[in-house]
């Protein structure tokens, strides 16, 4: 069984692989993969 912390860790790692390198100036957590991932995690809780 996977606990929530492990799931979050795996999802973040997968998102980082899919997203690829990101320039800090371009990062906006309210949109794109990061925003969708955060929303998905909040629905799990």
MOPAC internal coordinates of N, CA, C and O (Angstrom, degrees):
PM7 1SCF
backbone

  N    0.0000 0     0.00 0     0.00 0    0    0    0
  C    1.4589 1     0.00 0     0.00 0    1    0    0
  C    1.5284 1   108.50 1     0.00 0    2    1    0
  O    1.2310 1   120.45 1   -39.90 1    3    2    1
  N    1.2989 1   116.75 1   140.10 1    3    2    1
  C    1.4586 1   123.01 1   179.80 1    5    3    2
  C    1.5216 1   108.23 1  -102.58 1    6    5    3
  O    1.2310 1   120.81 1   -51.42 1    7    6    5
  N    1.3459 1   116.05 1   128.58 1    7    6    5
  C    1.4634 1   117.93 1   177.45 1    9    7    6
  C    1.5299 1   109.70 1   -86.16 1   10    9    7
  O    1.2310 1   120.67 1    -7.64 1   11   10    9
  N    1.3156 1   116.32 1   172.36 1   11   10    9
  C    1.4608 1   121.59 1  -174.38 1   13   11   10
  C    1.5219 1   112.58 1   -59.97 1   14   13   11
  O    1.2310 1   119.92 1   138.93 1   15   14   13
  N    1.3169 1   117.76 1   -41.07 1   15   14   13
  C    1.4720 1   120.43 1  -179.79 1   17   15   14
  C    1.5278 1   111.38 1   -63.31 1   18   17   15
  O    1.2310 1   120.45 1   138.67 1   19   18   17
  N    1.3270 1   116.75 1   -41.33 1   19   18   17
  C    1.4617 1   120.51 1   178.24 1   21   19   18
  C    1.5248 1   110.53 1   -65.34 1   22   21   19
  O    1.2310 1   120.48 1   137.94 1   23   22   21
  N    1.3306 1   116.68 1   -42.06 1   23   22   21
  C    1.4575 1   120.83 1   178.14 1   25   23   22
  C    1.5231 1   110.96 1   -61.26 1   26   25   23
  O    1.2310 1   120.27 1   133.01 1   27   26   25
  N    1.3315 1   117.09 1   -46.99 1   27   26   25
  C    1.4651 1   120.92 1   178.07 1   29   27   26
  C    1.5150 1   110.92 1   -58.28 1   30   29   27
  O    1.2310 1   120.53 1   136.06 1   31   30   29
  N    1.3212 1   116.59 1   -43.94 1   31   30   29
  C    1.4606 1   121.33 1  -179.33 1   33   31   30
  C    1.5281 1   110.98 1   -61.52 1   34   33   31
  O    1.2310 1   120.47 1   133.41 1   35   34   33
  N    1.3236 1   116.70 1   -46.59 1   35   34   33
  C    1.4656 1   120.53 1  -179.83 1   37   35   34
  C    1.5216 1   111.46 1   -65.49 1   38   37   35
  O    1.2310 1   120.23 1   139.92 1   39   38   37
  N    1.3299 1   117.16 1   -40.08 1   39   38   37
  C    1.4625 1   120.21 1   179.63 1   41   39   38
  C    1.5291 1   111.33 1   -66.44 1   42   41   39
  O    1.2310 1   120.10 1   138.59 1   43   42   41
  N    1.3329 1   117.41 1   -41.41 1   43   42   41
  C    1.4664 1   120.44 1   177.35 1   45   43   42
  C    1.5176 1   110.67 1   -62.65 1   46   45   43
  O    1.2310 1   120.77 1   136.93 1   47   46   45
  N    1.3330 1   116.13 1   -43.07 1   47   46   45
  C    1.4630 1   120.26 1   179.97 1   49   47   46
  C    1.5334 1   110.36 1   -62.88 1   50   49   47
  O    1.2310 1   120.25 1   136.57 1   51   50   49
  N    1.3293 1   117.12 1   -43.43 1   51   50   49
  C    1.4603 1   121.30 1   178.39 1   53   51   50
  C    1.5301 1   110.84 1   -63.33 1   54   53   51
  O    1.2310 1   120.33 1   135.96 1   55   54   53
  N    1.3235 1   116.98 1   -44.04 1   55   54   53
  C    1.4693 1   120.49 1   179.36 1   57   55   54
  C    1.5224 1   110.90 1   -62.27 1   58   57   55
  O    1.2310 1   120.31 1   139.98 1   59   58   57
  N    1.3303 1   117.01 1   -40.02 1   59   58   57
  C    1.4635 1   120.26 1   178.51 1   61   59   58
  C    1.5151 1   111.47 1   -63.31 1   62   61   59
  O    1.2310 1   120.37 1   140.98 1   63   62   61
  N    1.3190 1   116.90 1   -39.02 1   63   62   61
  C    1.4649 1   120.66 1   178.43 1   65   63   62
  C    1.5290 1   109.96 1   -66.69 1   66   65   63
  O    1.2310 1   120.29 1   134.71 1   67   66   65
  N    1.3321 1   117.06 1   -45.29 1   67   66   65
  C    1.4636 1   120.90 1  -178.91 1   69   67   66
  C    1.5230 1   112.20 1   -67.01 1   70   69   67
  O    1.2310 1   120.71 1   141.03 1   71   70   69
  N    1.3185 1   116.24 1   -38.97 1   71   70   69
  C    1.4616 1   121.09 1  -176.93 1   73   71   70
  C    1.5172 1   111.60 1   -73.11 1   74   73   71
  O    1.2310 1   120.28 1   141.34 1   75   74   73
  N    1.3176 1   117.08 1   -38.66 1   75   74   73
  C    1.4503 1   120.94 1  -176.56 1   77   75   74
  C    1.5155 1   110.46 1    78.82 1   78   77   75
  O    1.2310 1   120.75 1     9.61 1   79   78   77
  N    1.3236 1   116.17 1  -170.39 1   79   78   77
  C    1.4666 1   119.58 1  -178.69 1   81   79   78
  C    1.5291 1   111.85 1   -61.55 1   82   81   79
  O    1.2310 1   120.96 1   -40.34 1   83   82   81
  N    1.3337 1   115.78 1   139.66 1   83   82   81
  C    1.4646 1   121.53 1   179.55 1   85   83   82
  C    1.5204 1   108.79 1  -129.02 1   86   85   83
  O    1.2310 1   121.01 1   -49.78 1   87   86   85
  N    1.3135 1   115.67 1   130.22 1   87   86   85
  C    1.4599 1   120.80 1   174.86 1   89   87   86
  C    1.5238 1   107.55 1   -73.93 1   90   89   87
  O    1.2310 1   119.64 1   -49.53 1   91   90   89
  N    1.3193 1   118.30 1   130.47 1   91   90   89
  C    1.4623 1   122.22 1  -177.38 1   93   91   90
  C    1.5244 1   111.85 1   -55.19 1   94   93   91
  O    1.2310 1   119.58 1   147.50 1   95   94   93
  N    1.3093 1   118.40 1   -32.50 1   95   94   93
  C    1.4656 1   121.83 1   179.95 1   97   95   94
  C    1.5293 1   111.37 1   -68.56 1   98   97   95
  O    1.2310 1   120.22 1   156.20 1   99   98   97
  N    1.3314 1   117.19 1   -23.80 1   99   98   97
  C    1.4614 1   121.27 1  -178.59 1  101   99   98
  C    1.5256 1   113.08 1   -93.88 1  102  101   99
  O    1.2310 1   119.85 1   170.89 1  103  102  101
  N    1.3253 1   117.89 1    -9.11 1  103  102  101
  C    1.4591 1   121.24 1  -174.07 1  105  103  102
  C    1.5157 1   111.10 1   -73.71 1  106  105  103
  O    1.2310 1   120.88 1   -51.72 1  107  106  105
  N    1.3361 1   115.92 1   128.28 1  107  106  105
  C    1.4535 1   122.55 1   175.96 1  109  107  106
  C    1.5244 1   107.00 1  -138.36 1  110  109  107
  O    1.2310 1   119.56 1   -74.27 1  111  110  109
  N    1.3409 1   118.45 1   105.73 1  111  110  109
  C    1.4644 1   120.15 1  -175.51 1  113  111  110
  C    1.5263 1   114.01 1   -67.46 1  114  113  111
  O    1.2310 1   119.86 1   169.18 1  115  114  113
  N    1.3257 1   117.86 1   -10.82 1  115  114  113
  C    1.4626 1   120.63 1  -178.82 1  117  115  114
  C    1.5262 1   112.47 1   -81.65 1  118  117  115
  O    1.2310 1   120.15 1   171.93 1  119  118  117
  N    1.3330 1   117.32 1    -8.07 1  119  118  117
  C    1.4607 1   119.52 1  -179.63 1  121  119  118
  C    1.5186 1   110.51 1  -140.86 1  122  121  119
  O    1.2310 1   120.89 1    -9.83 1  123  122  121
  N    1.2946 1   115.91 1   170.17 1  123  122  121
  C    1.4476 1   121.11 1   177.46 1  125  123  122
  C    1.5173 1   113.02 1    73.76 1  126  125  123
  O    1.2310 1   120.66 1    16.99 1  127  126  125
  N    1.3073 1   116.34 1  -163.01 1  127  126  125
  C    1.4575 1   122.46 1  -175.81 1  129  127  126
  C    1.5158 1   112.36 1   -58.55 1  130  129  127
  O    1.2310 1   120.04 1   137.36 1  131  130  129
  N    1.3288 1   117.54 1   -42.64 1  131  130  129
  C    1.4655 1   120.36 1  -178.87 1  133  131  130
  C    1.5101 1   112.45 1   -60.42 1  134  133  131
  O    1.2310 1   120.35 1   134.46 1  135  134  133
  N    1.3234 1   116.94 1   -45.54 1  135  134  133
  C    1.4563 1   120.78 1   179.88 1  137  135  134
  C    1.5146 1   112.34 1   -64.94 1  138  137  135
  O    1.2310 1   120.38 1   137.72 1  139  138  137
  N    1.3318 1   116.88 1   -42.28 1  139  138  137
  C    1.4578 1   120.46 1   178.76 1  141  139  138
  C    1.5190 1   110.77 1   -65.09 1  142  141  139
  O    1.2310 1   120.71 1   140.35 1  143  142  141
  N    1.3149 1   116.25 1   -39.65 1  143  142  141
  C    1.4601 1   120.27 1  -179.80 1  145  143  142
  C    1.5191 1   110.68 1   -65.39 1  146  145  143
  O    1.2310 1   120.12 1   136.64 1  147  146  145
  N    1.3083 1   117.38 1   -43.36 1  147  146  145
  C    1.4690 1   120.91 1   178.93 1  149  147  146
  C    1.5219 1   109.76 1   -61.73 1  150  149  147
  O    1.2310 1   120.15 1   136.48 1  151  150  149
  N    1.3249 1   117.32 1   -43.52 1  151  150  149
  C    1.4609 1   120.65 1   178.42 1  153  151  150
  C    1.5246 1   110.94 1   -61.84 1  154  153  151
  O    1.2310 1   120.03 1   138.27 1  155  154  153
  N    1.3291 1   117.55 1   -41.73 1  155  154  153
  C    1.4680 1   120.97 1   179.99 1  157  155  154
  C    1.5179 1   110.44 1   -63.03 1  158  157  155
  O    1.2310 1   120.10 1   138.81 1  159  158  157
  N    1.3159 1   117.42 1   -41.19 1  159  158  157
  C    1.4711 1   121.59 1  -179.90 1  161  159  158
  C    1.5203 1   110.06 1   -65.18 1  162  161  159
  O    1.2310 1   119.77 1   139.24 1  163  162  161
  N    1.3169 1   118.05 1   -40.76 1  163  162  161
  C    1.4522 1   121.23 1  -179.77 1  165  163  162
  C    1.5350 1   111.31 1   -64.42 1  166  165  163
  O    1.2310 1   120.21 1   147.95 1  167  166  165
  N    1.3244 1   117.21 1   -32.05 1  167  166  165
  C    1.4610 1   120.19 1   178.85 1  169  167  166
  C    1.5239 1   110.84 1   -71.73 1  170  169  167
  O    1.2310 1   119.73 1   152.44 1  171  170  169
  N    1.3344 1   118.12 1   -27.56 1  171  170  169
  C    1.4609 1   122.01 1  -179.73 1  173  171  170
  C    1.5170 1   110.81 1   -71.81 1  174  173  171
  O    1.2310 1   120.43 1   145.30 1  175  174  173
  N    1.3319 1   116.79 1   -34.70 1  175  174  173
  C    1.4666 1   121.15 1  -175.77 1  177  175  174
  C    1.4893 1   112.61 1   -66.32 1  178  177  175
  O    1.2310 1   120.10 1   180.00 1  179  178  177

